[in-house]
Amino acid sequence: MRIIVITPSDFVVDEALKINRLFECGLYRLHLRKPDSGLGEVEALLQNIDSQYYSKIRIHDYFELAEKYSLGGVHLNRRNALYEGNLSKTRSCHTLEELRYIEDYEYVFLSPVFNSISKYDLIVGIGSIEFLKEIGNKKDNFKIHIEIGSGMGRTGINPKRIDEYLEETAKYSNIIIDGIYTHFS
């Protein structure tokens, strides 16, 4: 079995040390995903990861770092959909339709693809603006709970981006905010 890990979107205490330890234990691939971070912050993290593992790292942002550090490739998504370089590529898909246009990728991630949630009057936990936009463009009405990231390496929106998130939610008449939550453990 090949184990693939996606980093939390926020930085974690001793993150490079933990990443090195995961690789020592046999980690196959690390997806470095820091969407709210600057180039310098991401590069500083990379510099603290043992360079022998660079070929096993896929980067989701700042593709120039993939070239500079000879990383194992880039990961394309809605934020960064194009890459003209020669490194290996992976991709995130959020609809079954997107899978029809997949070619030349080592593998893809497939995440929320079913819009059946509203059929059962369920409340959707939303932890990303991307997923919010996805359901906002559906015909169905959705009740949502906004998931706030706790900084513990789980999902959820960055608390510093609450205003942006609420502004985005207000654009969709089919979305009703029913609650808010976070994970503590």
N, C-alpha and C positions, 0 to 999 in steps of 0.2 A: 504494500500500500504506500502511496506517495502522500505525504502530509504537506498541505499548503496553508500558510498562515497569512492573514491580512492584518496589518498593524491597526491599532486604534487610530482614529483621526486626530486625536490630541496626543501630545507627547506624554510619555510615562516615565516616572523616576527610574533611573538606571536602565533605560530602554535598550541601549546598545549592548550592555552587558547581558540582558535577558535574551536579546536576539542572538548574540554569539553563543549563548548556552543552548538555545533551541537548535542552532546548526550543529553544535557538538553532539547533540542527541539524535541527529539524523534528519532534521528538517529538509525537505526536498526543495521548497520554494517559499520565499518571503515576498509578499506584495507590500511595498512601502507606499502607504496611502495617507497623506497628510494634507487634505484639501484646503484647510484654513491656515496653512503655514507658509512662511516665506521661503524663498530659495535658499537663503543663508542658513535657516534653521534645519532644513532638510539635508543640506550638504554637511552641516556639522554632525548630524546624526550618522550619516554615511561614513564620515571620517573616523567615527568611533567604533564602527563595525569592522571586524577583522577582514582585511582585503581578500583573504583566501575565499570568502563567501560571496564576493561581489557578483560572480557569475550565476548565483542562485537568487538574485534579487531582481524583481520586476518593479519598476517605478510607475506610479499613477500620475504624477505631475512632474514638471521640470525635466522633460525628456533630455535636455542637454546634459544633465548629470549622468544619464545612462551612457552617453557617448564618452564623457570625460572620465568616468570611473570603470568603463568596460563592464557595465552591469549586464545581467542575463536577459534584459529586454525591457519592453515598455508595455503598459496596460492601457488600452484605449477605453474610453467611457464617454458619457455625454459631455462632460467638461472638456475633455481632450480627445476628440474623435479622429484626429488625423496624425499620422506619423510617416514621414517620407524617408527615414533612415533605413539601414539594413539590419538592425537588431530584430530579434524574435519578438513577436507580438502576441498578446492575449487581449481579451475584450470582455466587457460586461454587456449583457443584453437584458432588457427589461420587458420585452414582449416576444411572443412566439414569432411574430412577423419579422422582427429583427434577425432571427436565426436564418431566414431565407437568404440573407445577403452576406452571410459569414463565409469568408474564404481566407486562406493564408494566415490562420491563427493556430498557435500551438494548442490552445484550448480556450473555452469561453466560460464565463460565469453567467448563470441564468437565475435571475431573482425577480421579485414579485411579478408573476405573469397572469394570474387568474383574477378576474374582476368580479368574482361571485360573492364577495364579502357582503355587498349590499343586499343580496337576495335573501339573506338570513337575518337582516337587521342587526348585524354585528358592528361593533365599534372597532375602527382600524387604528392601530398604534402607528404613528408616523414619526420617524426619526431622521428624515432627510428631506431637503427641499426637492430633490429629484423625484422621490416617490410622491410627494405632495402634488407636484405638477402632473405626474402620471395619472393620479386619480382625479385631479381637477379637470382634466380634459375628457373624462368619461361622461356618458349621458346619465348614469346613475347618481343618486344622492348618497353621500357618505357622512357618517358621524365619525369624528376622529378624536383621539387622545394624542396630544403632543408629547413626545418622549424627549426629555431633557437629558443630555449627557451628564453623567456624574463625575467624569474625569477618571473613572476606574477602568478604562479600556473596553467599555461596552458601547452599545449603539446610542444614538440620540443626537439631537442638535446641540451645538455649542451654545452655552448660556449667553455668551456675548453676542449671538446672532438672533436673539429672540425677536427683536423689532423687525428685522428683515423677514423673518419667518412669518410673523403675524401679517405683515404687509402683503406677502405672497399669498397667504391663505385668503385674505380679503378679496382677492381677484376672482375667486371661484364661488359662484352662487350655489354650487352643488355640495359644498363642504360646510359642515357645521362642527365647530369646536365643542366637544362635549366634556373634555377633561384634560388633565395634564398629569404626567407621571415621570418618575426616574427610577433607577435601580440603585439600591444600596445593599452591599453584602460584605 
